[in-house]
Amino acid sequence: MDPLERKFKELEGRGEGAQMTHVYYGDPSEEFSIKLIETLAQNGADIIELGIPFSDPIADGPVFQAACERALNAGVTPPKCIEAVKRLRKAGLKTPIIITTYFNIPYVMGFEKFLSMIEKAGAQGLLVPDMPIEEAEPYLDMAAKTGLHLILQVAPTTSEERLKKIVEAATGFIYLVSLEGVTGSKLTNPNTTFKLIKKVKAQTQTPVMVGFGISKREHAKAIVDAGADGVVVGSAYAKIYTKNLQNPFATLPEIARLSREIKTGCIKQN
């Protein structure tokens, strides 16, 4: 059992859903990102989603688009992001790490080489927002051979036929996109999300994590009570530190508080 599978098993035994926190590495600096990830891991983050900044992050809203731009302007590169995983592991971080990147980056680096690099650095999986299931097959095989999970996504617009393919191929967890929109959007029609959670859970034993629009304890509670195995939170944390980009370290106590609050929403009701 790898660290990601072990984490879900451990949380299930405690009656908890997982909180995965998304950080775009290098925004506004590498040192802050390292401290932010460590703070989140110490305050209720069960899985870290480390995003590699990209020039055209099509699945992301204004908060993360700006984060990518700042990180790129600060000189952050994919190798620096991979080095950050090594650095976090060396410092003692045990939390599972999922690398998120748009397809262009591993494609240019060479997909097999990229997978090998992130696995050796200490990551457990890879999420590629702009890779549909129809194009994923060869990369799923590559990831499996490397010992990594290639995380697949389901959205409200996913057809029954595509959903069947996704649940059959998925490992690690399925990322359920809660709304038709981008990261940081508001969760305006939760009933649609709840129905989708039930539909996916009825077809698979693979854990289901719900992202997009989760920003407070009540959201996490509603999602986990609806049957999901956890939530993904990102823009909510970025919004806090971007209020003080001159000294983002000063915002870490507020971020830690929100992370703990959201985590309490992930505790299942008996």
FENURBEL-V933164 format. One record per residue. N is the residue number from 1. OMEGA is omega in radians with two decimals (NA if undefined). NEAR is the number of other C-alpha atoms within 10 Angstrom. Layout:
n-><N & N>
omega-><OMEGA & OMEGA>
near-><NEAR & NEAR>
//
This chain:
n-><1 & 2 & 3 & 4 & 5 & 6 & 7 & 8 & 9 & 10 & 11 & 12 & 13 & 14 & 15 & 16 & 17 & 18 & 19 & 20 & 21 & 22 & 23 & 24 & 25 & 26 & 27 & 28 & 29 & 30 & 31 & 32 & 33 & 34 & 35 & 36 & 37 & 38 & 39 & 40 & 41 & 42 & 43 & 44 & 45 & 46 & 47 & 48 & 49 & 50 & 51 & 52 & 53 & 54 & 55 & 56 & 57 & 58 & 59 & 60 & 61 & 62 & 63 & 64 & 65 & 66 & 67 & 68 & 69 & 70 & 71 & 72 & 73 & 74 & 75 & 76 & 77 & 78 & 79 & 80 & 81 & 82 & 83 & 84 & 85 & 86 & 87 & 88 & 89 & 90 & 91 & 92 & 93 & 94 & 95 & 96 & 97 & 98 & 99 & 100 & 101 & 102 & 103 & 104 & 105 & 106 & 107 & 108 & 109 & 110 & 111 & 112 & 113 & 114 & 115 & 116 & 117 & 118 & 119 & 120 & 121 & 122 & 123 & 124 & 125 & 126 & 127 & 128 & 129 & 130 & 131 & 132 & 133 & 134 & 135 & 136 & 137 & 138 & 139 & 140 & 141 & 142 & 143 & 144 & 145 & 146 & 147 & 148 & 149 & 150 & 151 & 152 & 153 & 154 & 155 & 156 & 157 & 158 & 159 & 160 & 161 & 162 & 163 & 164 & 165 & 166 & 167 & 168 & 169 & 170 & 171 & 172 & 173 & 174 & 175 & 176 & 177 & 178 & 179 & 180 & 181 & 182 & 183 & 184 & 185 & 186 & 187 & 188 & 189 & 190 & 191 & 192 & 193 & 194 & 195 & 196 & 197 & 198 & 199 & 200 & 201 & 202 & 203 & 204 & 205 & 206 & 207 & 208 & 209 & 210 & 211 & 212 & 213 & 214 & 215 & 216 & 217 & 218 & 219 & 220 & 221 & 222 & 223 & 224 & 225 & 226 & 227 & 228 & 229 & 230 & 231 & 232 & 233 & 234 & 235 & 236 & 237 & 238 & 239 & 240 & 241 & 242 & 243 & 244 & 245 & 246 & 247 & 248 & 249 & 250 & 251 & 252 & 253 & 254 & 255 & 256 & 257 & 258 & 259 & 260 & 261 & 262 & 263 & 264 & 265 & 266 & 267 & 268 & 269 & 270>
omega-><-3.11 & -3.05 & -3.14 & 3.11 & 3.13 & 3.14 & 3.12 & 3.13 & 3.14 & -3.13 & 3.11 & 3.13 & 3.14 & -3.12 & -3.12 & 2.91 & -3.13 & 2.94 & 3.02 & -3.10 & -3.08 & 3.11 & 2.98 & -3.01 & 3.06 & 3.12 & -0.15 & 3.09 & 3.11 & -3.10 & 3.14 & -3.13 & 3.12 & -3.11 & 3.12 & 3.14 & 3.13 & 3.13 & 3.13 & -3.12 & 3.14 & -3.03 & 2.96 & 3.06 & -3.12 & 3.13 & 3.07 & 3.02 & -3.09 & -3.09 & 3.03 & -3.10 & -3.10 & -3.05 & -3.09 & -3.05 & -2.92 & 3.14 & -3.02 & 3.10 & -3.04 & -3.09 & -3.11 & 3.03 & 3.13 & 3.11 & 3.11 & -3.11 & 3.13 & -3.11 & 3.13 & 3.11 & 3.12 & 3.06 & 3.14 & -3.13 & 3.08 & 3.10 & 3.10 & 3.11 & 3.13 & 3.09 & 3.13 & 3.10 & 3.10 & -3.11 & 3.12 & 3.12 & -3.14 & 3.14 & 3.05 & 3.13 & -3.12 & -3.08 & 3.06 & -3.13 & 3.02 & 3.07 & 3.05 & 3.12 & 2.99 & -2.93 & -3.06 & -3.04 & 3.10 & 3.13 & -3.12 & -3.13 & -3.01 & -2.96 & -3.12 & 3.11 & -3.14 & 3.13 & 3.13 & -3.12 & -3.09 & 3.10 & 3.13 & 3.13 & 3.11 & 3.09 & 3.13 & -3.09 & -3.11 & 3.07 & -3.13 & -3.01 & -3.08 & 3.06 & 3.11 & -3.11 & -3.11 & -3.11 & -2.96 & -2.94 & -3.12 & -3.11 & 3.03 & 3.11 & 3.13 & -3.12 & -3.13 & 3.14 & -3.14 & -3.11 & 3.14 & 3.01 & 2.98 & -3.00 & -3.14 & -3.07 & 3.04 & -3.14 & 3.09 & -3.11 & -3.10 & 3.14 & 3.12 & -3.11 & -3.14 & 3.12 & 3.13 & 3.12 & -3.09 & -3.09 & 3.11 & -3.06 & -2.97 & 2.96 & -3.14 & 2.97 & 3.03 & 3.10 & -3.14 & 3.11 & -2.93 & -3.04 & 3.05 & -3.08 & -3.08 & 3.11 & 3.13 & 3.09 & 3.13 & 3.12 & -2.99 & -3.11 & -3.04 & -3.12 & 3.08 & 3.12 & -3.12 & 3.13 & -3.14 & 3.08 & -3.11 & -3.13 & -3.12 & -3.12 & 3.14 & -3.04 & -3.05 & 3.00 & 3.13 & 3.13 & 3.14 & 3.10 & -3.07 & 3.12 & -3.10 & 3.04 & -3.14 & -3.07 & 3.12 & -3.07 & -3.08 & 3.09 & -3.11 & -3.13 & -3.12 & -3.12 & -3.13 & 3.09 & 3.13 & 3.06 & 3.12 & 3.13 & 3.09 & -3.09 & 3.08 & -3.10 & -3.13 & -3.06 & -3.12 & 3.13 & 3.13 & 3.13 & -3.13 & -3.05 & 3.13 & 3.05 & -3.12 & -3.09 & 3.08 & 3.11 & -3.07 & 3.13 & -3.13 & -3.11 & -3.05 & 3.08 & 3.11 & 3.10 & 3.12 & 3.13 & -3.13 & 3.13 & 3.11 & 3.13 & -3.14 & 3.13 & 3.10 & 3.08 & -3.13 & 3.14 & -3.02 & 3.10 & 3.12 & NA>
near-><7 & 12 & 15 & 22 & 16 & 12 & 17 & 22 & 15 & 12 & 17 & 15 & 9 & 11 & 15 & 21 & 29 & 28 & 29 & 27 & 26 & 26 & 27 & 27 & 30 & 27 & 27 & 25 & 16 & 19 & 13 & 18 & 20 & 17 & 14 & 23 & 22 & 18 & 17 & 26 & 22 & 15 & 19 & 22 & 26 & 23 & 23 & 23 & 25 & 26 & 22 & 25 & 28 & 22 & 12 & 11 & 20 & 13 & 14 & 19 & 16 & 14 & 18 & 25 & 19 & 18 & 23 & 26 & 18 & 18 & 22 & 19 & 12 & 14 & 11 & 22 & 17 & 18 & 13 & 15 & 22 & 22 & 16 & 21 & 23 & 19 & 15 & 19 & 16 & 12 & 10 & 10 & 17 & 14 & 21 & 22 & 25 & 27 & 25 & 20 & 21 & 21 & 15 & 13 & 17 & 16 & 12 & 9 & 13 & 11 & 17 & 15 & 12 & 18 & 25 & 17 & 16 & 24 & 21 & 14 & 19 & 22 & 28 & 24 & 26 & 24 & 21 & 19 & 18 & 15 & 14 & 14 & 17 & 10 & 10 & 16 & 12 & 9 & 15 & 20 & 14 & 18 & 21 & 14 & 13 & 18 & 16 & 24 & 24 & 27 & 23 & 24 & 25 & 23 & 17 & 15 & 11 & 13 & 10 & 10 & 8 & 15 & 19 & 14 & 12 & 23 & 20 & 12 & 16 & 21 & 20 & 21 & 23 & 24 & 23 & 23 & 23 & 29 & 22 & 12 & 16 & 18 & 25 & 22 & 19 & 15 & 18 & 11 & 10 & 17 & 11 & 12 & 21 & 18 & 14 & 21 & 25 & 13 & 13 & 22 & 18 & 9 & 12 & 15 & 12 & 18 & 21 & 25 & 25 & 29 & 26 & 26 & 25 & 24 & 23 & 16 & 17 & 15 & 18 & 29 & 22 & 16 & 25 & 26 & 19 & 18 & 18 & 25 & 27 & 29 & 29 & 25 & 27 & 22 & 25 & 20 & 23 & 22 & 15 & 16 & 22 & 17 & 11 & 12 & 14 & 10 & 12 & 19 & 16 & 12 & 17 & 18 & 12 & 12 & 22 & 19 & 14 & 21 & 26 & 18 & 17 & 24 & 25 & 18 & 24 & 29 & 20 & 18 & 10 & 5>
//
